[in-house]
């Protein structure tokens, strides 16, 4: 196998969702650091793929329904791009990727887990398929420690084969200023004195917990002065949520914001952010809300507990506990200065633990190490101090060289 990592990212599409949005940004950043990459979508590539034009090749298999020969076509893309590493995102891409890599001798599969789209975990068919294809022998990536443990327990892979590559956020893109707040509220017809509870999440899976949020809002709306609920996203399940809103007679208090390309333009409209998901890998939306200095109420899933550790206010609720969520929202609305303090703490935590460029560097070093590029083992990789790191990355991007890996 060639020791120069040439990565093919395999996803269903790059049209929607936080995972797809993050992947586009990651591909751009790695390209700026000189890494050879390509993207292959199993289905239609989607509108967001246009943002990658001119940077990397985007291939689309345009699969509709089941296609038992998709892995053959994927193997052809691997050969055409000269990729020696194929990073497949989430279960739906794993089978085709594993089979395709068996047809290309020097292509190594990496199976990325970004979270579940349904409740309960892998079903028995998925477990049997994982066993038959010996997926547990491959390298896995997970976006959180909790996701890594899930892989060990459900795919029976060795812990040392699971590498945690968390999501990251560029905190400089998110600012909560009076001007940004006014612009965002004007855009959605929200008043300056409204108390806005918000969520960003697609309406493609019930696992996102929108019904829990609407039920909680129905309890607090009569109690919180000028309470508004702002739901950002799109998808087929939106009509079910709208029916629930009508059932509780909340039409005048709930705003749906469809087709938002840049969430930094809508987050400043919120006073508090809620993640009611029954399951998450690591929510990009939560990280972005934290970067925007918003107090958060989140379900006790994924790594949320450690993300918000150290606070003297418990922001965690159990999945589906709409009464508990209502209680947290009342508490924040009753004590305005508490929300401001928690928001500042959240922004500091993002800057300290989930800085986007540090995450990009971690991905780069991971790909080099796994491809056998003579790098140190992944478990030994350390991240540099922020100041030294940013100086080094600035030099890499401006000069096109990493100085022999002296950053770490």
C-alpha positions as a printed Julia matrix, in Angstrom:
408×3 Matrix{Float64}:
   0.0     0.0     0.0
   1.17    3.49   -0.75
   2.16    5.4     2.36
   0.69    8.66    1.14
  -2.91    8.85    2.39
  -5.41    9.36   -0.41
  -8.8     9.33    1.25
 -12.17    8.62   -0.34
 -15.02    9.8     1.91
 -18.17    7.72    1.4
 -21.55    9.1     2.51
 -25.18    8.73    1.47
 -25.24   12.36    0.3
 -23.95   15.77    1.32
 -27.33   17.42    1.12
 -28.47   17.74    4.73
 -27.61   17.25    8.36
 -24.82   18.21   10.71
 -22.63   15.25    9.74
 -22.71   16.24    6.08
 -22.13   19.9     6.88
 -19.12   19.04    9.03
 -17.73   16.68    6.37
 -17.78   19.44    3.74
 -15.87   21.79    6.0
 -13.41   19.04    6.95
 -12.71   18.13    3.33
 -12.04   21.78    2.5
  -9.69   22.23    5.46
  -7.75   19.03    4.76
  -7.41   20.09    1.12
  -5.85   23.34    2.28
  -3.35   21.24    4.23
  -2.42   19.38    1.05
  -4.24   16.09    1.61
  -5.47   14.2    -1.46
  -9.16   13.37   -1.15
 -12.33   12.57   -3.05
 -15.97   12.15   -2.07
 -18.39    9.46   -3.19
 -22.11    9.6    -2.43
 -24.17    6.43   -2.66
 -27.26    8.43   -3.53
 -27.64   11.8    -5.25
 -24.78   14.06   -4.2
 -27.06   16.91   -3.09
 -26.87   20.68   -3.32
 -24.11   21.07   -0.76
 -21.71   19.12   -2.98
 -21.37   22.24   -5.14
 -19.31   23.8    -2.35
 -16.64   21.14   -2.96
 -16.29   21.8    -6.67
 -12.78   22.79   -7.61
 -11.35   21.3    -4.41
 -11.99   17.57   -4.73
 -13.71   15.24   -7.15
 -17.26   14.29   -6.14
 -18.61   11.01   -7.5
 -22.25    9.97   -7.18
 -23.57    6.41   -7.6
 -27.17    7.73   -7.68
 -28.57    4.62   -6.04
 -32.33    4.52   -5.52
 -33.7     1.75   -3.33
 -31.6    -1.38   -2.9
 -28.71   -2.02   -5.27
 -26.82   -5.23   -4.54
 -24.17   -4.31   -7.08
 -23.38   -0.9    -5.62
 -20.11   -2.12   -4.1
 -18.82   -3.01   -7.58
 -19.4     0.54   -8.76
 -17.86    1.88   -5.56
 -14.76   -0.26   -6.19
 -14.48    1.37   -9.62
 -14.53    4.83   -8.0
 -11.81    3.73   -5.55
  -9.62    2.66   -8.46
 -10.33    5.79  -10.5
  -9.42    8.1    -7.61
  -6.38    6.06   -6.6
  -7.64    6.03   -3.02
  -5.84    3.82   -0.53
  -8.17    4.64    2.35
 -11.98    4.66    2.25
 -13.68    6.4     5.17
 -17.35    5.35    5.23
 -19.76    7.4     7.32
 -22.37    5.44    9.32
 -23.85    1.98    8.98
 -25.64    2.5     5.66
 -22.3     2.86    3.86
 -20.31    0.17    5.67
 -21.37   -2.95    3.76
 -20.66   -1.54    0.31
 -17.36   -0.08    1.49
 -16.11   -3.33    3.05
 -17.04   -5.34   -0.04
 -15.58   -2.75   -2.43
 -12.27   -2.65   -0.56
 -12.0    -6.43   -0.9
 -11.98   -5.88   -4.66
  -9.19   -3.28   -4.46
  -6.13   -4.82   -2.85
  -4.47   -1.65   -1.6
  -7.63    0.1    -0.28
  -8.16    0.11    3.47
 -11.68    0.64    4.88
 -12.26    2.9     7.86
 -15.78    2.68    9.29
 -17.01    5.92   10.83
 -19.86    5.97   13.35
 -21.69    9.27   13.79
 -24.73    8.08   15.72
 -27.98    6.2    15.3
 -30.94    7.21   13.2
 -33.31    5.05   15.22
 -33.88    4.0    18.8
 -32.37    0.97   20.47
 -29.16    0.28   18.56
 -28.31   -2.12   15.74
 -30.95   -4.72   14.93
 -30.25   -8.43   14.61
 -29.87   -8.26   10.83
 -27.2    -5.6    11.15
 -25.4    -7.6    13.83
 -25.43  -10.75   11.67
 -24.15   -8.81    8.66
 -21.39   -7.23   10.71
 -20.38  -10.71   11.87
 -20.46  -12.28    8.4
 -18.38   -9.46    6.91
 -16.0    -9.5     9.88
 -16.39   -5.77   10.32
 -14.89   -6.02   13.81
 -11.48   -6.58   12.2
 -11.43   -3.12   10.66
 -10.5     0.33   11.96
 -13.39    2.4    13.31
 -13.81    6.07   14.09
 -16.36    7.49   16.52
 -17.27   11.09   17.24
 -17.61   10.57   20.99
 -16.44    8.28   23.77
 -20.0     6.98   24.15
 -20.13    6.12   20.44
 -16.84    4.29   20.79
 -18.2     2.18   23.63
 -21.3     1.45   21.56
 -19.11    0.07   18.76
 -17.2    -2.18   21.14
 -20.42   -3.54   22.63
 -22.44   -3.87   19.4
 -19.89   -4.71   16.71
 -17.56   -6.66   19.01
 -14.52   -4.75   17.79
 -11.39   -4.33   19.86
 -11.17   -1.07   21.83
  -7.77   -0.34   20.31
  -9.36   -0.38   16.84
 -11.77    2.42   17.76
 -10.44    5.97   17.45
 -12.4     8.91   18.79
 -12.35   11.9    16.43
 -14.76   14.42   17.95
 -16.57   17.07   16.0
 -15.31   20.6    16.32
 -16.57   24.12   15.84
 -14.95   27.37   14.76
 -16.06   29.58   17.62
 -15.09   32.72   15.69
 -18.01   32.1    13.31
 -20.51   32.36   16.16
 -21.05   35.57   18.08
 -24.0    36.59   20.19
 -24.12   40.37   19.81
 -27.07   42.73   20.07
 -26.85   43.44   16.33
 -26.78   39.74   15.37
 -29.63   39.06   17.75
 -31.82   41.76   16.24
 -31.12   40.69   12.66
 -31.88   37.05   13.42
 -35.11   37.89   15.24
 -36.29   40.25   12.53
 -35.74   37.5     9.96
 -38.22   35.21   11.73
 -40.66   37.78   13.02
 -39.55   37.51   16.64
 -39.76   40.43   19.02
 -36.9    41.84   21.06
 -38.64   40.9    24.32
 -39.66   37.38   23.25
 -38.13   34.51   25.21
 -36.95   32.19   22.43
 -36.37   28.48   23.01
 -34.62   26.95   20.0
 -33.5    23.74   18.35
 -31.62   22.87   15.15
 -32.27   19.39   13.79
 -33.58   17.69   10.68
 -37.05   16.18   10.59
 -35.92   12.9     9.03
 -35.84   10.78   12.18
 -37.97   10.64   15.31
 -34.77   10.06   17.27
 -34.24   13.85   17.24
 -36.93   14.18   19.91
 -38.94   17.08   18.5
 -42.15   15.76   20.07
 -40.55   15.85   23.52
 -39.63   19.5    22.96
 -43.11   20.49   21.75
 -44.75   18.76   24.72
 -42.42   20.56   27.12
 -43.09   23.88   25.41
 -46.84   23.3    25.75
 -46.32   23.17   29.53
 -44.18   26.31   29.85
 -45.71   28.55   27.17
 -48.52   29.79   29.45
 -46.03   30.46   32.27
 -43.11   32.19   30.5
 -43.89   35.69   29.26
 -43.83   35.87   25.46
 -42.33   32.39   25.09
 -41.56   31.34   21.52
 -40.28   28.05   20.09
 -37.97   28.25   17.06
 -37.46   24.95   15.2
 -34.76   25.01   12.52
 -34.71   22.17   10.0
 -36.62   20.37    7.29
 -37.77   16.86    6.46
 -40.82   14.63    6.06
 -41.58   14.38    9.79
 -42.13   18.13   10.05
 -45.82   17.66    9.23
 -46.19   15.36   12.27
 -44.65   18.01   14.5
 -46.91   20.66   13.0
 -49.95   18.49   13.81
 -48.75   18.24   17.42
 -48.32   22.02   17.54
 -51.89   22.42   16.33
 -53.14   19.88   18.87
 -51.74   22.03   21.68
 -52.95   25.22   19.95
 -49.44   26.66   19.8
 -49.46   27.9    16.21
 -48.94   31.52   17.25
 -45.92   30.65   19.4
 -44.01   28.15   17.25
 -41.85   29.24   14.3
 -40.49   26.79   11.72
 -37.33   27.93    9.94
 -36.75   25.82    6.83
 -33.71   25.6     4.61
 -31.21   27.49    6.79
 -27.77   27.08    5.18
 -25.77   28.93    7.84
 -26.93   28.29   11.4
 -24.71   31.14   12.63
 -27.42   33.42   11.23
 -30.24   31.88   13.28
 -28.67   30.82   16.61
 -28.35   34.44   17.88
 -32.16   34.67   17.82
 -32.35   32.16   20.7
 -32.25   32.64   24.46
 -31.77   28.94   25.24
 -30.9    25.93   23.11
 -32.46   22.5    23.58
 -31.21   19.14   22.31
 -34.02   16.65   23.09
 -32.54   13.75   21.06
 -33.02   10.16   22.16
 -29.62    9.37   20.66
 -26.66   11.37   19.33
 -23.16   10.75   18.11
 -21.85   14.19   18.91
 -24.24   16.96   17.97
 -22.67   19.67   15.82
 -25.7    21.82   16.6
 -25.03   21.64   20.35
 -21.39   22.61   19.83
 -22.47   25.54   17.65
 -25.0    26.67   20.25
 -22.29   26.51   22.91
 -19.97   28.55   20.68
 -22.77   31.12   20.39
 -22.81   31.5    24.2
 -26.25   29.94   24.57
 -27.27   28.08   27.73
 -28.24   24.55   26.79
 -30.6    21.87   28.04
 -29.66   18.48   26.61
 -30.56   14.82   26.99
 -28.14   12.61   28.91
 -26.86   10.8    25.81
 -23.59   10.66   23.93
 -20.86   12.69   25.68
 -23.24   15.43   26.83
 -22.49   14.71   30.49
 -18.76   15.34   30.11
 -19.31   18.23   27.66
 -21.19   20.12   30.38
 -19.29   18.86   33.41
 -18.04   21.35   35.97
 -21.18   23.46   36.01
 -23.1    24.03   39.22
 -26.36   23.8    37.24
 -27.53   20.45   35.89
 -28.58   20.86   32.25
 -29.23   17.16   31.64
 -32.59   15.43   31.21
 -33.51   11.86   30.37
 -34.65   11.17   26.78
 -38.4    11.65   26.45
 -38.76   13.44   29.8
 -40.75   16.44   28.63
 -41.79   17.35   32.19
 -38.16   17.45   33.29
 -37.33   19.57   30.25
 -40.15   21.97   31.12
 -38.71   22.33   34.61
 -35.25   23.21   33.27
 -36.73   25.8    30.91
 -38.69   27.41   33.75
 -35.53   27.61   35.83
 -33.58   29.42   33.12
 -36.43   31.81   32.33
 -36.86   32.71   36.01
 -33.17   33.59   36.51
 -31.89   35.47   33.42
 -28.35   35.96   34.73
 -28.01   32.17   35.15
 -28.47   31.65   31.43
 -25.87   34.29   30.6
 -23.33   32.72   32.93
 -23.96   29.21   31.61
 -23.67   30.47   28.04
 -20.26   32.0    28.67
 -19.1    28.79   30.34
 -20.29   26.81   27.32
 -18.36   29.02   24.9
 -15.19   28.66   27.0
 -15.61   24.87   26.99
 -15.9    24.77   23.18
 -12.76   26.86   22.77
 -10.89   24.62   25.19
 -12.04   21.14   24.11
 -13.64   21.3    20.66
 -11.66   23.8    18.63
 -12.28   23.11   14.94
  -8.72   23.47   13.68
  -7.4    21.14   16.35
  -9.95   18.58   15.16
  -8.77   19.04   11.55
  -5.2    18.43   12.63
  -6.27   15.32   14.54
  -7.95   13.93   11.4
  -4.84   14.61    9.33
  -2.57   12.84   11.79
  -5.03    9.95   12.06
  -5.1     9.38    8.3
  -1.31    9.54    8.11
  -0.87    7.12   11.0
  -3.42    4.6     9.75
  -1.97    4.66    6.22
   1.46    3.75    7.58
   3.07    7.08    6.78
   5.8     6.62    9.34
   3.9     8.7    11.9
   3.62    7.92   15.56
   0.84    5.56   16.57
  -2.54    7.16   16.87
  -2.79    6.42   20.58
   0.38    8.43   21.07
  -0.8    11.49   19.2
  -0.98   14.52   21.39
  -2.53   17.88   20.6
  -0.37   20.98   20.97
  -1.08   24.04   22.99
  -3.6    26.28   21.22
  -1.23   29.17   20.64
   1.61   27.07   19.22
  -0.82   25.0    17.24
  -2.49   27.95   15.52
   0.88   29.44   14.62
   1.9    26.14   13.04
  -1.37   25.61   11.15
  -1.2    29.16    9.8
   2.24   28.33    8.43
   1.0    25.05    6.92
  -1.85   26.73    5.08
   0.25   29.65    3.86
   3.32   27.64    2.79
   1.78   24.29    1.89
   4.17   22.35    4.13
   3.85   20.92    7.61
   7.52   21.36    8.41
   8.09   17.63    8.79
   5.36   17.18   11.38
   7.01   19.41   13.97
   3.7    20.81   15.15
   3.08   17.9    17.52
